[in-house]
Amino acid sequence: MRLPQIKTLLLLPILLLLTSCGYHAAGSATHIPTSVHTLAVPIFTTHSQAYHTEVAFTQATIRELNTRTKYVIESKDAADADATLTGTILAQSVAPLTYDSTSGQTSSYLITVTARILLTARDGTVLYRNDSLAYREQYQSTQDLTLFVQEDSSAVRRIARDFSQALVSDMLESFK
């Protein structure tokens, strides 16, 4: 081998390292300082007319934080907590998505929930903020009224679960 080829072979691994994609292992980036050990998560507020959406979103978020973090979670606004996570359901809508071609009735709906999330330290410092988290879920309706089960509350619980997973991931793992 000639000297220029050897130099090229030696430089190739270094160049590959310098141009890597920025992948990082879970837990290596965080918006939450290491001094935070207790999180207060009061019931989210709502600007929506929907029934109990804020409760489902709060419960799912608390469950996700308990599952994926080592923080002590208070399910109310605790003055002694190191940080407080507040949420507001800004909007909730249900729209027809598909129709039954024989009856002309709606066969599925799309439910959309938009929320604002704010995590603040005890001293008022904003640790995390997202002013518009939007989540959508499709759910089926039944045409048989004798077997009719209100499906939208189940859809809200599924959205709340997906919402809380994405929220906690974003809080813990997003790049600054």
C-alpha positions in Angstrom: 0.0 0.0 0.0 1.0 3.5 -0.7 1.3 6.2 2.0 -1.7 8.3 0.8 -3.9 5.1 1.0 -2.8 4.3 4.5 -3.5 7.9 5.6 -6.9 7.7 4.1 -7.7 4.4 5.9 -6.5 5.9 9.2 -8.6 9.0 8.8 -11.8 7.2 7.7 -12.8 6.1 11.2 -12.2 9.5 12.6 -14.3 11.2 10.0 -17.1 8.7 10.6 -17.1 9.6 14.3 -17.2 13.3 13.5 -20.2 12.9 11.2 -22.3 10.7 13.3 -26.0 11.3 13.7 -26.1 12.4 17.3 -27.8 9.3 18.7 -27.7 9.1 22.4 -28.6 6.5 25.0 -31.8 6.8 27.0 -31.3 9.0 30.1 -28.3 10.9 28.8 -30.2 14.2 28.1 -32.7 15.8 30.4 -34.6 19.1 31.0 -34.9 18.3 34.6 -32.0 19.1 36.9 -30.6 16.5 39.2 -31.7 18.5 42.2 -35.3 17.6 41.4 -36.5 14.6 43.4 -40.2 15.4 44.0 -42.7 16.3 41.3 -46.2 17.7 42.1 -48.7 16.9 39.4 -52.1 18.5 40.2 -55.2 17.7 38.2 -54.9 19.3 34.8 -57.3 22.2 34.1 -59.5 22.2 31.0 -61.0 24.6 28.6 -62.9 21.8 27.0 -66.6 20.8 27.5 -65.6 17.1 27.5 -66.2 15.1 30.6 -63.1 14.0 32.6 -60.5 14.3 29.9 -58.3 16.3 32.3 -58.5 13.5 34.9 -57.6 10.8 32.4 -54.6 12.9 31.1 -53.4 13.6 34.7 -53.7 10.0 35.8 -51.9 8.7 32.7 -49.1 11.2 33.2 -48.7 10.3 36.9 -48.7 6.6 36.0 -46.0 7.1 33.3 -43.8 9.2 35.6 -44.1 6.5 38.3 -43.3 3.8 35.8 -40.4 5.5 34.0 -38.7 7.7 36.6 -37.5 7.6 40.2 -39.2 10.9 41.1 -41.5 10.9 44.1 -44.8 12.0 42.5 -47.4 14.0 44.4 -50.8 13.9 42.9 -51.7 17.4 44.1 -50.1 20.8 44.2 -47.5 20.4 46.9 -45.7 23.4 48.1 -42.7 21.3 49.2 -42.2 19.6 45.8 -39.0 20.4 43.9 -41.0 21.0 40.7 -44.6 21.2 39.6 -46.0 19.8 36.3 -49.2 21.6 35.2 -51.3 20.8 32.3 -54.2 22.4 30.5 -56.5 20.7 28.0 -56.9 23.5 25.5 -59.3 21.8 23.1 -61.1 18.5 22.4 -63.0 17.7 19.3 -64.7 14.7 17.8 -65.2 14.6 14.0 -66.7 12.0 11.7 -64.0 10.1 9.9 -65.6 7.3 7.9 -69.1 6.5 6.8 -71.0 3.2 6.2 -71.8 3.2 2.5 -75.0 1.3 3.0 -76.6 3.2 5.8 -74.8 6.6 5.3 -74.2 6.7 9.1 -70.8 7.5 10.6 -68.8 4.4 11.3 -65.7 5.9 12.9 -64.7 9.2 14.5 -61.5 11.1 15.0 -61.0 12.5 18.5 -58.3 15.3 18.9 -57.1 16.7 22.2 -54.7 19.6 22.4 -52.9 20.4 25.7 -50.4 22.9 27.2 -47.7 21.5 29.6 -45.5 23.5 31.9 -42.9 22.1 34.4 -41.6 24.7 36.8 -39.0 24.5 39.6 -40.0 25.6 43.1 -38.2 28.9 42.4 -40.4 29.5 39.3 -37.8 28.6 36.7 -39.3 27.0 33.7 -37.8 23.5 33.2 -40.0 22.3 30.4 -42.7 23.9 28.3 -44.9 22.8 25.4 -47.8 25.1 24.5 -49.4 22.8 21.9 -49.3 19.0 22.3 -51.9 17.6 20.0 -53.0 13.9 20.0 -55.5 12.1 17.8 -57.2 8.7 18.1 -59.7 7.0 15.8 -62.5 5.0 17.3 -65.3 2.9 15.8 -69.0 3.4 16.5 -71.6 0.8 16.4 -74.8 1.0 14.4 -76.6 -1.5 16.7 -78.2 0.7 19.5 -78.9 -2.4 21.7 -75.2 -3.1 21.8 -74.1 0.5 21.8 -71.2 1.2 24.1 -69.9 4.8 24.4 -66.4 4.4 22.9 -65.1 8.0 23.2 -64.1 7.6 26.8 -61.9 4.6 25.9 -60.4 6.6 23.0 -59.6 9.4 25.5 -57.9 6.9 27.8 -55.8 5.6 24.8 -54.9 9.2 23.8 -54.0 10.0 27.4 -51.7 6.9 27.5 -50.0 7.9 24.3 -49.8 11.5 25.3 -48.2 10.7 28.7 -45.6 8.4 27.1 -44.6 11.1 24.6 -44.7 13.8 27.2 -42.4 12.0 29.6 -40.0 11.0 26.8 -39.8 14.6 25.6 -39.2 15.9 29.2 -36.5 13.3 29.8 -34.8 12.7 26.5 -35.2 15.6 24.2 -32.2 17.6 23.1 -31.7 21.1 24.4 
